[in-house]
Amino acid sequence: MRQIILDTETTGLEPSLGHRVIEIGCVELINRRVTGDTFHRYLNPERDIDDSAIAVHGLSRADLAGQPKFAEVVDELLEFVGEAELVAHNASFDVGFLDAEFARCGRRLKLAERCHVLDTLVLAREMHPGQRNSLDALCKRYNVDNSRRELHGALLDARILADVYLAMTGGQATLELSGSAARAAGEARKAVRPTAPLKVLAANPGEVHAHEQMLALIGKSSGGRCLWGAPEAQVRKDGAN
């Protein structure tokens, strides 16, 4: 299974107000393994960036002046994503912004119609109701290193989210054991035969008498349906039915 961990940075919070995507970061997983293949682009938004957004990601309009416009990278982005499952934290934000960018450059395309979208924020709220489920909070909960995350960055955050997602959903799959590990696992499964004969302890007369009394009590309370108290022939008959 191919999955793309996706994150974006933007000029503000509302695509309906003309805010734009300024950074896209994608990390590829195949069969729950990070392949090392990524997609990362900074983009020229052709507009000012809100001060509150700059405080989050540290990118100014001047920083992005020489970067390509979204329309210049859209084909490359869609080729990288393909029809993989998209995984994003607060996915409606990233997907909503990208859908707005598609519409702006004349693409009649909705990501959720092209790909299945998994929102790790929704997943985290289901797993940890009533708790903080920001990406930083999840890093702390699952012991994922986010020490480099002084500012948000699309590729950095996608890489962190990949680790968080794998931890949340059971860890990174191991496709095969190394030769030494496989041998060790095989040896661990071998039965060990005891070197000394097993000691058999027989019941003493008092224990036998107590056992017979208990069987009589069970037989009486069950209306004679106590299997242990039945004659051996009756036991064989019942077992054959």
NORSUL-V557393 format. One record per pair of residues at least 24 apart in sequence whose ideal C-beta (glycine too) atoms are under 7 Angstrom apart, sorted by sequence separation. I is the first residue (numbers start at 1). J is the second residue. D is the distance in Angstrom with one decimal. If there is no record, write none. Layout:
# NORSUL-V557393
i:I j:J d:D
i:I j:J d:D
This chain:
# NORSUL-V557393
i:4 j:28 d:6.1
i:5 j:29 d:6.6
i:43 j:67 d:5.5
i:44 j:68 d:6.6
i:20 j:45 d:3.8
i:42 j:67 d:4.4
i:43 j:68 d:6.4
i:44 j:69 d:5.4
i:86 j:111 d:6.6
i:135 j:160 d:6.5
i:139 j:164 d:6.2
i:142 j:167 d:3.9
i:3 j:29 d:4.3
i:43 j:69 d:6.6
i:91 j:117 d:5.2
i:135 j:161 d:6.4
i:138 j:164 d:4.8
i:142 j:168 d:6.5
i:20 j:47 d:6.1
i:22 j:49 d:7.0
i:41 j:68 d:7.0
i:43 j:70 d:5.4
i:2 j:30 d:5.3
i:91 j:119 d:3.9
i:18 j:47 d:6.7
i:86 j:115 d:4.9
i:90 j:119 d:6.9
i:135 j:164 d:6.7
i:1 j:31 d:6.0
i:85 j:115 d:6.3
i:70 j:101 d:4.7
i:74 j:105 d:6.0
i:83 j:114 d:6.5
i:84 j:115 d:6.3
i:85 j:116 d:4.7
i:86 j:117 d:4.8
i:87 j:118 d:4.8
i:88 j:119 d:6.5
i:89 j:120 d:4.7
i:90 j:121 d:4.6
i:41 j:73 d:5.1
i:83 j:115 d:5.9
i:86 j:118 d:6.9
i:89 j:121 d:5.2
i:74 j:107 d:6.6
i:85 j:118 d:6.0
i:87 j:120 d:6.3
i:11 j:45 d:5.0
i:71 j:105 d:3.9
i:81 j:115 d:6.6
i:70 j:105 d:6.3
i:11 j:47 d:6.2
i:23 j:59 d:6.8
i:22 j:59 d:5.8
i:11 j:49 d:4.4
i:12 j:50 d:4.3
i:39 j:77 d:6.4
i:11 j:50 d:6.2
i:12 j:53 d:5.5
i:39 j:80 d:4.3
i:120 j:161 d:6.5
i:127 j:168 d:6.8
i:11 j:53 d:5.8
i:22 j:64 d:5.8
i:10 j:53 d:6.5
i:120 j:164 d:6.9
i:124 j:168 d:6.9
i:120 j:165 d:5.6
i:123 j:168 d:6.6
i:89 j:135 d:5.4
i:9 j:57 d:4.5
i:120 j:168 d:6.9
i:21 j:70 d:6.2
i:9 j:59 d:6.6
i:24 j:77 d:6.5
i:26 j:80 d:6.2
i:26 j:81 d:7.0
i:89 j:161 d:5.5
i:21 j:97 d:5.1
i:4 j:81 d:5.4
i:21 j:98 d:6.6
i:87 j:165 d:5.7
i:4 j:84 d:4.6
i:6 j:86 d:5.3
i:21 j:101 d:5.4
i:3 j:84 d:5.7
i:6 j:87 d:6.8
i:7 j:88 d:6.5
i:15 j:96 d:5.8
i:2 j:84 d:4.2
i:3 j:85 d:4.6
i:4 j:86 d:5.5
i:5 j:87 d:4.9
i:6 j:88 d:4.6
i:15 j:97 d:5.1
i:4 j:87 d:7.0
i:3 j:87 d:5.5
i:15 j:100 d:3.7
i:8 j:94 d:4.7
i:7 j:94 d:6.5
i:10 j:97 d:5.6
i:6 j:94 d:5.8
i:8 j:97 d:5.7
i:8 j:98 d:6.9
i:58 j:151 d:4.4
i:57 j:151 d:5.7
i:57 j:152 d:4.7
i:56 j:152 d:5.1
i:57 j:153 d:6.6
i:40 j:154 d:7.0
i:40 j:155 d:4.4
i:38 j:155 d:6.4
i:34 j:162 d:5.8
i:25 j:154 d:3.2
i:24 j:154 d:5.6
i:25 j:155 d:3.3
i:23 j:154 d:4.1
i:27 j:158 d:4.6
i:25 j:157 d:6.6
i:26 j:158 d:6.1
i:27 j:159 d:5.5
i:25 j:158 d:4.2
i:29 j:162 d:6.4
i:32 j:166 d:6.3
i:27 j:162 d:4.9
i:33 j:172 d:6.2
i:32 j:172 d:5.8
i:33 j:173 d:6.4
i:32 j:173 d:4.1
i:31 j:173 d:6.0
i:9 j:152 d:6.2
i:9 j:154 d:5.1
i:8 j:154 d:5.6
i:7 j:154 d:4.5
i:7 j:157 d:4.3
i:7 j:158 d:4.4
i:6 j:158 d:6.3
i:5 j:158 d:4.7
i:7 j:161 d:6.5
i:5 j:161 d:5.2
i:5 j:162 d:4.5
i:5 j:165 d:6.6
